[in-house]
Amino acid sequence: MLTSSHERAFRRAVILWSQTRVRGIGENRCVTGAGDAFDECGFVWIRSALPTPGAAFAKAQELIEECAAANGHDALSVIGEFILPPPDGEPTRDFQTLHFDFGVPFRPVRAQDVARYTALYVACSAGRVTALTRLVALDALLGQRPWPDQTTLLDNLMAYGESHGAWDDADGYYEGSLGRVVEAAAGEPRLPSVKSTPGFLCGMEFDTLAAELSFFNYLGLDVDAVQVEVPLSPGDLLVFDNLAVAHGRRGSRGPGELHQRVYGHRSLSPAAQRALRDRLLAVFAERQPISRRLAVSTP
């Protein structure tokens, strides 16, 4: 996960990398290798006019394997691949809320795929691109306010899952919306309940970007202060750590514009899922006095 000492690097990374036409991660002035890039900034942006999705995802695979080897992670698999919006579909709405792909396993009860890295590639044939990918480093955002101790934090998340989340006793509770994660952690639910609101879909909590920013401000979180907006151009590749960086979008994407591949742990055991969850919850704990950093329980 990112640390507070890396916030400045995260916020300036796009400026630094936009000044260099990068063909390989070693040419980045910000970092010396893929592991350094993900550890320091949470993402890698390669502006090298990669000609095809195959070439882009081969580069993404190379970066992720380098990072996994440097950090002693198990090998990762491709657990999802999408074209957004579909080539025969309609343009997207003009913003996407901040989220985590595949969701965070807050109450895992069975083996399930868990996303670790996401790769985004804009097709060379996309033409004029107007959308911006939004990235928010969790530790930079969460450091703006205090949080409950770890025991209370997890209790709040479990209670929220039962009342507001798509909780199923057979499947557990996985949360993808950053807004829902932080309001659950704070113990201040305001968003509609997925369970009790007929027809409500996760990801549709906010009608506009302004409404989302206002929501976070209410909880004492200034997204604009730590957000990076990446203007992906045709041929660009963006790879980010899905458990360190929440992502969304400002602007609309046209049919067939964005290719997405998600890399992660396939059929990860509940115990291993809890270990990943506890890494994310530790970011909240880092914002507490040492006397309040309690061990995370494991429901």
Rosetta blueprint (number, residue, H / E / L):
1 M L
2 L L
3 T L
4 S H
5 S H
6 H H
7 E H
8 R H
9 A H
10 F H
11 R H
12 R H
13 A H
14 V H
15 I H
16 L H
17 W H
18 S H
19 Q L
20 T L
21 R L
22 V L
23 R L
24 G L
25 I H
26 G H
27 E H
28 N L
29 R L
30 C L
31 V L
32 T L
33 G L
34 A H
35 G H
36 D H
37 A H
38 F H
39 D H
40 E H
41 C H
42 G L
43 F E
44 V E
45 W E
46 I E
47 R L
48 S L
49 A L
50 L L
51 P L
52 T L
53 P H
54 G H
55 A H
56 A H
57 F H
58 A H
59 K H
60 A H
61 Q H
62 E H
63 L H
64 I H
65 E H
66 E H
67 C H
68 A H
69 A H
70 A H
71 N H
72 G L
73 H L
74 D L
75 A L
76 L L
77 S E
78 V E
79 I E
80 G E
81 E E
82 F E
83 I E
84 L E
85 P L
86 P L
87 P L
88 D L
89 G L
90 E L
91 P L
92 T L
93 R L
94 D L
95 F E
96 Q E
97 T E
98 L E
99 H E
100 F E
101 D E
102 F E
103 G E
104 V E
105 P E
106 F E
107 R E
108 P L
109 V L
110 R L
111 A L
112 Q E
113 D E
114 V E
115 A E
116 R E
117 Y E
118 T E
119 A E
120 L E
121 Y E
122 V E
123 A L
124 C H
125 S H
126 A H
127 G L
128 R L
129 V L
130 T L
131 A L
132 L E
133 T E
134 R E
135 L E
136 V E
137 A E
138 L H
139 D H
140 A H
141 L H
142 L H
143 G L
144 Q L
145 R L
146 P L
147 W L
148 P L
149 D L
150 Q H
151 T H
152 T H
153 L H
154 L H
155 D H
156 N H
157 L H
158 M H
159 A H
160 Y H
161 G H
162 E H
163 S H
164 H L
165 G L
166 A L
167 W L
168 D E
169 D L
170 A L
171 D L
172 G E
173 Y E
174 Y E
175 E E
176 G E
177 S E
178 L H
179 G H
180 R H
181 V H
182 V H
183 E H
184 A H
185 A H
186 A H
187 G L
188 E L
189 P L
190 R L
191 L L
192 P L
193 S L
194 V L
195 K L
196 S L
197 T L
198 P L
199 G L
200 F L
201 L L
202 C L
203 G L
204 M L
205 E L
206 F L
207 D L
208 T L
209 L H
210 A H
211 A H
212 E H
213 L H
214 S H
215 F H
216 F H
217 N H
218 Y H
219 L L
220 G L
221 L L
222 D L
223 V H
224 D H
225 A H
226 V H
227 Q E
228 V E
229 E E
230 V E
231 P L
232 L L
233 S L
234 P L
235 G L
236 D L
237 L E
238 L E
239 V E
240 F E
241 D E
242 N L
243 L L
244 A L
245 V E
246 A E
247 H E
248 G E
249 R E
250 R E
251 G L
252 S L
253 R L
254 G L
255 P L
256 G L
257 E L
258 L E
259 H E
260 Q E
261 R E
262 V E
263 Y E
264 G E
265 H E
266 R E
267 S E
268 L E
269 S L
270 P H
271 A H
272 A H
273 Q H
274 R H
275 A H
276 L H
277 R H
278 D H
279 R H
280 L H
281 L H
282 A H
283 V H
284 F H
285 A H
286 E L
287 R L
288 Q L
289 P L
290 I H
291 S H
292 R H
293 R L
294 L L
295 A L
296 V L
297 S L
298 T L
299 P L
